[in-house]
Each structure stands twice: as structure tokens, then as C-alpha cells.
């Protein structure tokens, strides 16, 4: 091999190694970069903080501040800085919608005296994370629930619901009844094909039913705070359930027809009703594979 070719190969290989290391770097590895949090007032004493992971809700009550989700590790100071522009009341409660590090990463920053609340399955999932091992177990949820839990009362009341598995097996829906708003976390992260974390109990085949349960079970709600997108009207939840149901039935049909995962992915095209949805090719493939793995119907083909 000529010297120039060898040099080019070495440079390319080195660049690839750097890129891989960058993708594998922990969230706090780029701590020197500015952490910018955008504040959006949702209604009265409820705000949404964007940036640094999942959308954070800040609810100012008579007793103090309730935070829903704490973003990535290292973003606690940026969250608190924005809260101080809203109120001088202390943070008293954290609610985690689910286990992922971009929603639980800064629990530790707010101290062990803050009450942390989550679904019981989310606590179990968090206990498996390095971020909550050893002494850091102090920042796991102290209060959990199975189906429904209410915190505080009157205009400060917060209702937590669980309607079934989807993104994970512990997705909580956080309702602020006086304001007619729900924080859905990543079980409704936006108008897109959802990320399904099977390692933490997520499921493709139950996802549409869980969304339908939420649509039927949540009352007097007008606005949804999504996990990673903008706020959406509550009516979009019914559409999102229909979108996921359509995907499930289509994928099961492809499986029954004996098509491989790759053949099915090449065929996928949502109906006109969902043309504005974001469809990442890798996620389409991942979700088709999950449907195939979870479904008992097998067609004549290899289905791989």
C-alpha cells in the first residue's frame, strides 16, 4: 500500500475512533459547554423548561416548587437558576415521569431533603442505574404509587396516573387539575414514532392500548406537556393513540405476510393523517423488530 494511502487510512481510522468516543461520552463529559434552559409559561404558576434532556415542568405551590423531571446530570444549576427568575420559593418535590437519565439525571443536585416521587416500577428501574447506586440511592424516589396518587390539595393538587406499559413499564402521567394540564413524559414525547425501551419494560404491542387508556382516563385536561417537543392540545393524544395502533396493526400484518424486518421497513408509509409525524428510519426498524419479537403470529418467511 502506498504511503499516502496508508496515511489516509490512519487518519480516517483515528477520526472514526474519536467519533465513537464522543458518542459514548457520558452526559457530563461536555460540562464546559454552556447549559441553556429556555422558559415557557404554560399557565398561571406552571412553566416548562426546555433544553438539557426532557422537558421539565416547574409548578409553584404555596408550600414550594414542584419539579417534574430533572434533565441530564449536571443540569441542576441551570434548572435552579431559571426557577429563581420565577420564584424565591424552595424546591420541595421532584416527580420523575420515568427512569431515563435525561429525566432523572439531576435529582442529586437538589439534595436528599427533597421528596422524590415516581411510579413503583420506575423506582425499581432506577435502582439498576449506576447513577443511583451506593450513597446515591438517597436520590431515588421516596414515595411511589401503583395506579394513582394525589399530592397536596386545592389549587396546588397534583394527580399522578399510571395507565400501563409503553415507553417503559413505569410511565407516569402528571396532571395539574386546576390548570387542566398534563405532563406526559416520553410516553408522548412528540408527534413521532416513539422510542420503546424494552430493557425497562417498554412494549410496542401494549403501547396503543396504554395511550387509549390515558385518553379515556384523563378528564378535564386541555394541554399536554410532551417529553421532548412543544405543548400540544389534549385532542392530539387520541390521534397519537391511533397512529401507534395503525403502526402496530401494519407491522403485525407484515409479519403475518412473512416479510422480513427490512422488507417491512421498506414498505412503511403512514396514512395521510399522520404525514406531519417525524419518522426516523432507525426507529422505524427498531419498532418493527420489537413488534415482531412480541407478536405470536408468524408467517411463512424468516421474519428477521
Buried (B, 14 or more C-beta within 10 A) or exposed (E): EEEEEEEEEEEEEEEEEEEEEEEEEEBEEEEEEEBEBEBEEBBEBBBBBBBBBBBBBBBBBEEBBBBBBBBBBBBBEBBBEBBEEBBEBEBBBBBBBBBBBBBBBBBBBBEEEBBBBBBBBBBBBBEEBEBBEEEBEBBBBBBBBEEEBEBBEEEBBBBBBBBBBBBBBBBBBBBBBBBBBBBBBBBBBBBBBBBBBBEBBBBBBBBBBBBBBBBEEBEEBEBBBBBBBEBBEBEBBBBBBBBBBBBBEBBBBBBBBEBBBEBBBEBBEBEEEBEEBEBEEEBBBBBBBBBBEBBEEEBEBEBE
